[in-house]
């Protein structure tokens, strides 16, 4: 192996071990940032999907997570539920716990997608298994139980199973 190649591989390995982005990752995040700001729904879906694939390969750094937090608050519910699938891939769960708990508290029909956003937040929180999320998830399940007609499309059994995971 050539010394220059070995040096590049070594620097990448060291950067990854310190949680730094690989060379070129910042350029990729800039492109994703631009796509996340697009008025075109499909473009935003593509950007969130790229972040999901990145997270499946390597935990997402703070810069990548930050790209998802504004859409979680402001975008339409169809984007929010996709963002919720990505947030559990955060390199640091502390970056996403509070935003997930806030999404869990969304009771507005339109912004929550008829309960899909808080249900997705509950599942994401259960995946992370952080004890801070237990009470907010219990509150969401209680809300679902007290509004059976309005949220009949939500699979409460699946959420209760995730809630049990938090208790364990």
C-alpha positions, 0 to 999 in steps of 0.5 A: 500500500502506498504511504499516501493511501495509508495516511488517508485511511489512517486519518479517516479511521481516526476521524471516525473514532473521534466521531468526526465526519468523514472527508466530504461529509460536510459537502454531502450535508450541505447538499442535504441542507439545501434539499431539506429547504426545498418547497418540493415534497419529494425532494425533502423526502429524498433528503430525509431518506439520505440521512436515514441511510447515513444513520444506518451506516454510522451514527449521525453527528450533531450537524446531521441531527440539526438538519432534522429538528426544524422539519420535525417542528415545522414541516408537514406531518408526512415529513415529520414521520420520516424524520422520526425514523431517523432520529434514533440513529443519533450519535448522542440520544441527548440531542433528540430526546427533548425534540421527540418528547415535544413531537409526542405532545402534538395533539393537533389533527393536521400537524400530527397527521391524525396522531401519526407524529406522536405515535412515531415519536413514541416508537422512536423514544421507545427505541432509544429506551431513555427513562425520561421518555417513559412518562410522556409515552404513558401520557400519549397512550392515555390520550389514545385510550381516552379518544378511541373514536378520533384515533382508531387508525393508530395501532395502540397494541404496537405502541403498548408493546414499545411502551413495555420495552421502556419499562424493562 
